[in-house]
Amino acid sequence: MPWHFARIGLPYEPGFYPTTFLGHSDKMSFGSRLSNWFTFIYMNAMYRIFNQNDANKLLKRRFGYDFPDVNELSKKVSMVFVNQHYSLTGPKHLSPNVIELGGVHIGKPKQ
């Protein structure tokens, strides 16, 4: 999701990377890039408004009111494993602390 890139200090360029759920490829027209950018902004805003506040409330209720904010916790992440692979999602700028494990959930085929 777009908000994960900012959390781990990676650039997310909505003019080049298709936003999730739109179905664009990396070869977007100007209109597609524009809608991709608006969707990127919208998804980040909706995450901050709805999900982040509820996550903070849940963490404070579970672990106490002195528990750090979600934003503070995300700054302490040292490594991220993602269930994607560049052969399916296209190439992206990823730092060495992001490990692609695409297909790790696939088991051996049954006879």
N, C-alpha and C positions, 0 to 999 in steps of 0.2 A: 504494500500500500504506500501511497506517496508520503505519508507522514513518517514512515520508518527511515527513509533516506536522510531527512534532516536530523533525526535523532542520533544517527551514528556518523554524522558529518559528511555525508556523501552528496554530491551535486545531483539534483533531479531537474532535468531540463524538459519541461512538457512540450517544447517545440520539437524534440527529437524522440523522446520515449513515450510510447502510447500509454495513456492512463488505463488502469484496470477497468474492465466492464464496457469499454466503448467499442472494442473490436477493431480499432485502427491498427495498421501495420506501421513499420518504421518509415514507410514511404507515404507520408501524409501530404495532402494538399494544404493550401493556406487555410481554408475553411476548417479542415480537420484539425490542424494545429491550433487554431483559435478555439474550437470547441474543446479540444484536449486541455488547453490552458485553463479555460473557464471551469471545466470539470475538476481539474487539479486543485484550483482555488476553492471550489465548492466542497469537495471531499475533505480537504484539510480543515475548513471552517466547521463543517458538520462534526468532524471528529473532535475538534476542540470544544464545541458547544455541548454536544451530547455525551460522547463516550468518555472523554477525559475527566469531566466533572464527576460522572458516576463512578469511574474507576478510583478517583481520589477519595470519594465518600466511602466506597467499599474498603479500600486499604486502611483508611483511618478507623473505620468501625472494627475491622478484623485485628489490626496490629497496634491500635492506639493512636491518639491524636498527635503525637510527636513523630509519627512515621512520615518520611519524606514524600514530597509531591511526585507524581508520575514523571514530570519533566526532570526533576532532580535525579530520580532513579535511572532514567534513560541516559543521562550524561555519564553514568558509571559503567555502562555496558562496554565490555572489552572485546567480545566476539559475538558474531551473529551467524547462525546456521539457517539457510533459507532452502525451502523445498522448491527449487527452480533450477533450470539448467539453460545456459546460453543457447543451446541448440534449439530450444523450444520458445524461449522468451526473447531472444535476440541479445546482442552484446550490450552491456551497460558498464559504466565506470564503477568499478567496485574496488574498495580498498582491501588490503590483505586481511583485515579482520572480518571480512564477510566471506563465508565459505558456502559455495553452492553444493547442495546435496540432492539435486534433482533425481528422482527415481528411487530414493532410499526406501520408500514405503512399498515398493514392488517386490513381491515374494517370488519364489520359484514356481513355475507353472505346475499345475497338478495334471496327472495323466488322465 
